[in-house]
Every structure is written in C-alpha cells, then in structure tokens.
Amino acid sequence: MPTTETVRIGDPQTGSSARISVTCGFNCFEFTARQGQQELHVLASDPEFEHGSCPPSHSGIPILFPYPNRIRSGRFFWDGQEYRLPESQVAFDGAGNAIHGLCLDRPWRVTNQSESSVTGVFRISTDAPDRASLWPADAELTVRYEIRGTCLHSRLTVHNPSERPLPWGIGTHTYFRLPLAKEWPADNVKIFAPVQQLRELVDCLPTGNITDLPPRSDLSQSPEYGRLKLDTAYHGLRPDEDGSVTTRLSDPVSGRSVTQRFSGDFQELVAFTPPWTTAVCLEPYTCCTDAINLQQQGHDTGLRVMSPGDSWQGFVDIDVRF
C-alpha cells in the first residue's frame, strides 16, 4: 500500500487537531485535544500507519461497514442467493472469518473540507468496484469529522443508492490511548460503559445466546484497566435521558476523562484490550458480529434492512476534559 494521503483539521481557538487518512478508510488516526497548556493524544496508532505499512484495523478509528466485526467463514445467504467473501479480496482473521467490512482499507473521496472539518464518501460500486458483487446491494457511507474545542464530532450517513434492499450494520473501532496522564499509570484508569447483557462468544463469534454480566467484565461498574483483559461483546446499552449512549475513560488522580457519546441506534458494544499496545477499544455497533447469518436463524442481532433510496444518520463524539 502506498503512503497514505492525509488531511488535517483543527480548532483555531484551542489548537486541538486531528489527522485523517483519505487513502486508508478515512481513518482518523490522530486526535490531539488541547486546552491551554494541557494536551492529550487520544488515539493509539502505529507510527507506520501513515506510511501504509501496518494493518489498517490496528490504529486510530477504523470504520466498519457494511458489516462490523466478523462474518462466519466469509459466507452468508441473502434473498435465496449465496454470497462468499473471498480471502483474496477482503480482510480475514486467523480463523477463516471475514472481518471488519469493505471500506476500512480503501481510498475514500473528500467532498468538502474547511479548517475545522472534513467530509469523506465511500460507495462500494465507485470506490471498491471489485467488491460490488460481494454484497446484496450497493451502499454509500458519508462521514464528516469536525473539531470543536476539545471534542471530535463525527456524523455518519448511510444511504442505499441501489434498487434493492440493503442489509447493513456499522461500527467504529476506536483505539483509546492510555494512560490519560503521563504521571499516573494506565492500570488505574477506569473504564465505563452502560452495558446490560453479554453475548456469548465461541472463537470470537456469537452463538446467539445472551447472558448476564459476569463481574470481571461488567463495565457498568467502572473497573480499572489493569484488571481487564477483554475481547468481549455486549448486547443492550442503557441510554441517557436524551436517548444517546455514553462510555467514558477517567483518571481518578489527574481528573482527566475521555467521553465517547453516540446515537442510541448503536445497541451493541465490543470492548477489546489489544495485546500490541496500551489502549482499550470501546466499539459501538448497530448490529452484532455475524448479524447477517444470525438474524436469519431467528436471533435479535440489530441488522437493518434499508429500502432503496432511504438513508440513516448517526453520530459518534469523543470529548476530552482536563
């Protein structure tokens, strides 16, 4: 992969800034929040990400669409037709499952840019035509990033430009860098998410069973990062009064916090502590892993089916407090 084309946006009042890779999935791989003399590098990214020499799913904010996480064996049936996602064309995990969608490793198109914002568009038939036959309908995703103060706002729009129903799900795979303050260890950072139930996984794939939360992975109790080893899928997130959902990283000593707030349509969450870096991923999904297969087996997965010409809008905001 060649060196990525990047764009930089920033807030002129605070000096907060972000960089987004246009060439590799419109991934926001750098977000630095600033307030006065204080700053925080919010995202964990491989130093070589910008040069295109590391996995596109291991840095920043990979965007997962039209399916988040895995599809078992890269195979599913839809409307009486079998679809196979070949390992030669899409990303696979080490166990033979397609993973993380069709847009995180491809160039997007910038359609609008200002000092503080940038908008990118990905349409399967236009930006990954070799993958157009791999999904039941064409799909278009628009993402707008904007920095206001110490907050990175992202607005997501899914559109069905085709003449067929579009099955879809979307997720973001943010790598939150730890610690939140150099003076204090990452182990003491508290991780909160308003989780309610657990999806049973076997080899990273959900069985369809939903269980109660075991104490060791109950993020609603704000456990410390040092106690956690996660690759865990949660179902059902308790919303705020306005219907949105909030997750939070907080350092009880420095008082710093990073809040992630997103649309209530994201009712699945994957939490992951990557072994290759000191970070935690809190990944909001609109549907669960392998949703397109499980839904047809009668399970509640959150998979959506969009009529031709229709659209959906959602948001994910990341806000820093010093």
C-alpha positions in Angstrom: 0.0 0.0 0.0 1.4 3.5 -0.9 1.9 6.3 1.6 -1.5 7.5 2.7 -2.9 10.8 1.7 -3.9 12.7 4.9 -5.9 15.8 5.7 -5.6 17.8 8.9 -8.4 19.7 10.7 -8.2 21.8 13.8 -9.9 24.1 16.1 -8.3 27.6 15.9 -9.4 28.6 19.5 -7.9 25.6 21.4 -5.4 24.2 19.0 -7.0 20.8 19.1 -6.3 18.9 15.9 -6.9 15.6 14.0 -5.5 13.9 11.0 -7.5 11.6 8.8 -6.2 9.1 6.2 -8.2 9.6 3.0 -6.3 6.7 1.3 -6.9 4.2 4.0 -10.5 4.0 5.1 -11.0 7.7 6.1 -9.4 6.6 9.4 -8.9 9.4 11.9 -5.6 8.1 13.2 -4.6 11.1 15.3 -6.6 13.3 17.6 -4.9 15.7 20.0 -7.1 17.6 22.4 -5.6 20.9 23.7 -6.8 23.3 26.4 -4.3 26.0 27.5 -1.0 24.4 28.2 -2.5 20.9 28.5 -2.8 18.3 25.7 -3.8 14.7 25.3 -3.1 12.4 22.4 -6.4 10.5 22.5 -5.9 7.7 19.9 -3.4 4.9 19.8 -1.9 4.4 16.3 1.1 2.5 14.9 3.8 5.0 14.0 3.9 3.4 10.5 0.2 3.7 9.9 0.5 6.9 7.8 3.0 5.1 5.5 0.6 2.2 4.9 2.8 -0.5 6.2 0.7 -1.8 9.1 -2.8 -3.4 9.4 -5.5 -0.8 8.7 -7.6 -2.2 11.6 -4.9 -1.7 14.3 -4.8 2.1 14.6 -7.0 5.2 15.2 -10.7 4.9 14.3 -11.3 2.1 11.7 -14.8 2.4 10.2 -16.5 -0.9 9.9 -19.2 -1.1 7.2 -21.5 -2.6 5.8 -20.7 -5.3 8.5 -18.9 -4.7 11.7 -16.5 -7.4 13.0 -16.9 -10.9 11.6 -18.9 -13.0 9.1 -18.5 -16.6 9.8 -16.3 -18.3 7.1 -17.0 -15.2 4.9 -20.2 -16.8 3.8 -23.9 -16.0 4.0 -27.2 -16.4 2.2 -29.5 -13.4 1.3 -32.8 -13.5 -0.6 -32.1 -17.0 -1.8 -28.6 -16.3 -3.0 -25.3 -17.4 -1.6 -22.6 -14.9 -1.1 -18.9 -15.7 -0.5 -16.4 -13.1 0.6 -13.1 -14.4 -0.8 -10.0 -14.1 1.3 -8.2 -12.7 -1.7 -10.5 -9.6 -1.8 -11.4 -8.8 1.8 -9.8 -8.9 5.2 -9.9 -12.2 7.1 -9.0 -13.1 10.7 -6.7 -16.1 11.5 -9.7 -18.4 11.9 -11.1 -18.1 8.4 -13.8 -15.4 9.0 -14.2 -12.3 7.0 -13.7 -9.3 9.3 -14.4 -5.5 9.5 -16.3 -4.7 6.3 -15.5 -3.4 2.9 -14.3 0.2 3.4 -11.6 0.4 6.1 -8.7 -0.3 3.7 -9.8 1.6 0.6 -9.4 5.2 -0.6 -12.4 7.5 0.0 -13.3 10.7 -1.7 -13.2 14.1 0.1 -16.3 16.1 -0.8 -15.9 19.0 1.5 -13.2 20.5 3.7 -12.7 23.5 5.9 -10.2 24.5 8.6 -12.1 22.5 11.3 -14.0 19.8 9.3 -13.7 17.3 6.5 -16.3 15.1 4.8 -15.5 11.8 3.0 -17.7 9.5 1.0 -17.3 5.8 0.2 -19.6 4.0 -2.2 -19.0 0.3 -2.9 -19.6 0.4 -6.6 -17.5 3.5 -7.1 -14.7 3.1 -4.6 -14.4 -0.7 -4.4 -16.0 -1.9 -7.7 -14.2 -5.3 -7.3 -16.3 -5.8 -4.1 -19.6 -4.7 -5.6 -20.8 -8.3 -6.2 -19.9 -9.4 -2.7 -22.8 -7.6 -1.0 -26.6 -7.9 -1.8 -26.9 -4.2 -2.7 -24.8 -1.1 -3.3 -24.1 1.1 -0.3 -22.9 4.6 0.3 -21.3 5.9 3.6 -20.6 9.6 4.3 -18.6 10.6 7.3 -18.0 14.1 8.5 -15.4 14.9 11.1 -15.3 18.3 12.9 -13.3 19.6 15.8 -15.0 21.9 18.2 -12.9 22.8 21.3 -11.7 19.5 22.8 -14.3 17.4 21.0 -14.0 15.3 17.8 -17.5 15.2 16.3 -18.3 12.6 13.7 -21.5 12.4 11.7 -22.3 9.2 9.7 -24.8 8.8 6.9 -25.7 5.5 5.3 -27.6 5.7 2.0 -29.0 3.0 -0.3 -28.4 4.2 -3.8 -29.4 0.9 -5.4 -32.8 -0.6 -6.4 -32.6 -3.5 -4.0 -33.0 -3.7 -0.2 -29.7 -3.1 1.6 -28.8 -5.2 4.7 -26.3 -3.3 6.7 -24.6 -2.5 10.0 -21.9 -0.1 11.0 -19.4 0.2 13.8 -16.4 2.3 14.9 -13.3 0.6 16.3 -11.6 3.4 18.3 -8.3 2.7 20.0 -8.2 4.9 23.1 -4.7 5.5 24.1 -3.7 5.1 27.8 -2.7 6.5 30.2 -4.6 9.7 30.3 -1.8 11.5 32.2 1.9 10.7 31.9 2.4 10.9 35.7 -0.1 8.2 36.5 -0.2 4.5 35.3 -2.7 3.3 32.8 -3.7 0.5 35.2 -5.7 3.0 37.3 -7.8 4.4 34.5 -11.5 3.5 35.0 -13.4 2.1 32.0 -17.1 2.7 32.0 -19.9 1.6 29.5 -23.6 1.3 30.4 -23.7 -2.4 29.4 -26.6 -4.6 30.4 -26.0 -8.1 28.9 -23.3 -10.2 27.4 -23.3 -12.0 24.1 -21.8 -15.5 24.4 -18.9 -15.9 22.0 -17.1 -19.0 20.8 -13.9 -18.3 18.9 -14.9 -14.6 18.7 -18.3 -15.4 17.0 -21.6 -15.1 18.8 -23.7 -18.2 19.4 -26.9 -16.2 19.7 -27.2 -16.7 23.4 -27.4 -13.7 25.6 -26.3 -14.0 29.3 -26.0 -11.9 32.4 -22.8 -9.9 33.0 -20.0 -11.6 34.9 -18.5 -9.3 37.5 -15.0 -9.5 35.9 -16.2 -7.8 32.7 -19.1 -5.6 33.9 -18.1 -2.3 32.6 -21.1 -0.6 34.2 -19.1 -0.9 37.4 -16.2 1.2 36.1 -13.4 -1.4 36.6 -9.8 -0.4 36.4 -7.9 -1.0 33.1 -5.3 -3.1 34.9 -7.9 -5.7 35.9 -9.2 -6.2 32.4 -8.4 -8.5 29.5 -11.2 -8.0 27.0 -12.4 -9.3 23.7 -16.0 -9.1 24.8 -19.3 -8.4 23.1 -22.2 -6.7 24.9 -25.8 -6.5 24.0 -28.2 -3.7 25.1 -26.8 -0.4 26.3 -28.5 1.7 28.8 -29.3 5.1 27.2 -29.0 8.6 28.6 -32.1 10.7 29.0 -31.8 12.1 25.5 -31.6 8.6 24.0 -27.8 8.7 23.3 -25.3 6.4 24.9 -22.2 7.4 26.8 -18.9 5.5 27.5 -16.1 7.0 29.5 -12.4 6.6 30.4 -11.5 8.5 33.6 -8.3 9.0 35.6 -9.3 9.5 39.2 -5.9 11.1 40.1 -5.4 13.7 37.3 -9.1 14.2 36.8 -8.8 13.8 33.1 -11.5 12.0 31.2 -12.4 11.0 27.6 -16.1 10.6 26.9 -17.5 8.8 23.9 -21.2 9.6 23.2 -23.1 8.0 20.3 -26.5 7.5 18.8 -28.9 5.2 20.6 -29.1 3.1 17.4 -25.8 1.7 18.5 -27.0 -1.0 20.9 -24.1 -3.4 20.7 -20.6 -2.8 22.1 -17.4 -4.7 21.7 -14.7 -4.0 24.2 -11.1 -5.0 23.4 -7.7 -4.6 25.1 -5.2 -5.1 22.2 -2.1 -7.1 23.2 0.2 -5.0 21.0 -0.4 -1.6 22.7 -1.6 0.1 25.9 -5.1 1.0 24.9 -8.7 0.0 25.1 -11.2 -0.2 22.3 -14.8 0.6 23.0 -16.6 -0.2 19.8 -20.2 0.8 19.3 -22.1 -1.3 16.6 -25.6 -1.0 15.2 -25.6 -4.8 14.9 -23.7 -7.7 16.4 -20.9 -9.7 14.9 -22.1 -12.1 12.2 -25.5 -10.4 12.3 -26.4 -11.3 8.7 -26.2 -15.0 9.5 -27.6 -15.0 13.0 -30.7 -12.8 12.0 -31.8 -15.4 9.6 -31.6 -18.0 12.3 -34.1 -16.1 14.3 -31.8 -14.1 16.7 -32.2 -10.5 17.6 -29.0 -9.0 16.1 -29.8 -5.4 15.2 -29.2 -6.0 11.5 -31.0 -3.3 9.5 -32.5 -3.6 6.0 -32.7 -0.2 4.2 -35.2 0.3 1.3 -33.9 1.7 -2.0 -33.3 5.5 -1.8 -33.5 5.6 2.0 -30.9 7.0 4.4 -29.9 6.7 8.1 -27.9 9.2 10.2 -26.0 8.7 13.4 -23.1 10.2 15.3 -20.1 9.3 17.5 -18.5 12.1 19.5 -15.3 12.0 21.5 -14.8 14.7 24.1 -11.9 15.3 26.4 -12.0 17.0 29.8 -8.8 18.1 31.6 
